[in-house]
Amino acid sequence: MTRRVVALVLGGVILLALPGPAGAQVQAEVARLLRVELAPVSEEWTRPRLTGHVYNDSIYRIGSVRLRVQSLDASERVVREDLAWTYVDVPARGRAYFSVYRPAGGQSFRVSVEAFLLIARERFEETP
């Protein structure tokens, strides 16, 4: 009986350890399939913002996206980097709108996905 319990516990520990590297591999694959497009915005009545869409070309729904916002000078060199959370739910093979505060002191901006959470794998017929 004791051997059986030890074997079950050891088997459970091994199974719990497996998703780590596999999960990291999936995360890296999904990261390569994400992109950000900035959209022009009128700042006449609002605080300066960067808006656009996060595109997800993977088969996984993602959420809690952290964006890396790079402020560029006139010669396209990075003069400042900021991180901004955007709590969007981006469906598989879809896009989601984001809006974050624009950092001061940049001629132009480059935005990329820094981090995200994998929510679920979606079946093809469930995605837009």
N, C-alpha and C positions, 0 to 999 in steps of 0.2 A: 504494500500500500504506500509506504513512504517513498519508494523508488518511483512509483507512478506519479505521485504528487510532484516530486523533484523534476521528473521528465516533463510534465505538463508546464510547470513554472519555467523551466529552461527553454522549452519550445516557445512559450509566449514571449519571453524576453528576446529570443532570436527573431521572431516575427515582428516585434515592435522595433527592432533595430534596422530592419530592412528598408522601410520607407524613407529613411533619412537620405541616403545617397540617391535613391531613385527619385525622391521628391526634389532634391537639388538639381538633378538632371532635367526633370520636367520644367522646373522654374527657369533654368538657363535657356531651354528650347523656346519657351513662351516669350522670354525677354527679347529674343532675336526677332520675334514676330510682332513687336509693339512699335508704334511710331506716333509722333506728335506733330500736328499741324497747327500753326498759329493763324488766327483770323484777325483782320483789322477791326479795331473797335473805336467808336467815337467816345471821347472822354470829355465831352462838353459838360455833362451833368453828373459825372461820377468820379470817384477816385481813379487814378491811373491803374489799369488792369491789363493783364495778358489773358486772352481768351483763345479758345480753339477746341480741337477734338483730339482725344486719345483713340487711336485705331488699334484694334486687336485682331490680327489675322490668324490667331490660333484657334484651337477647338476647346479652349478653357475660358470660362467666365472669370474675370478678375475684379478686384475691388481695392479700396484704400490705396490709391495710387499716390506715390510721392514723386514729385517732379523736380528735376535739377534745372534751375533757371540760371543761365549764364548771360551776364551783361557784357556786351562787346563794344569796343571803341570803334572809331572810324576805320581803322585798319583791320578790323575783324579779330582783334586779340581780346582774350577774356580778361576783364578788369575786375569782375566780381562774380561770385557764385553763391546762390541761395538755394535752399530746399523748401518746397511748398507742398503741403498735403492737399489733395483734392479727393474728397470722399465720393467717388463716382463708382458705379457698377457698370463695367464694360462687358457687354455680352460677347460670346465667341463669334468671331467673324463680323464684328460690329464696331461701333464707335460710341463715345460718350463725350458730351460737352464739358469743358472745365473753364473756370475763371479764377485767377489768383492775382494777388496784388503785384504790381509791377515794381521791381526794385529801382531805386533812383540811380542816376549816373550812367546810363547806357545809351549808346546810339542805336543799337539793335540788340536783339535777344535770340538766344538759342535755347530751346526747351527739349528735354529728353526725359524718359522714364528712369527714375533712380531705383524704385522699389515698388512692389505690389504684393497683394495676397491672392493666391489661387483660391477660387471659391468652389468651382466644380467643373468637371468635364461635361460638355453638352453634346447630345446626339445631334447629328447633322440636321435632321428634320425639325429640331427645336430652335435652331439658330436662324437669324434673319437672312 
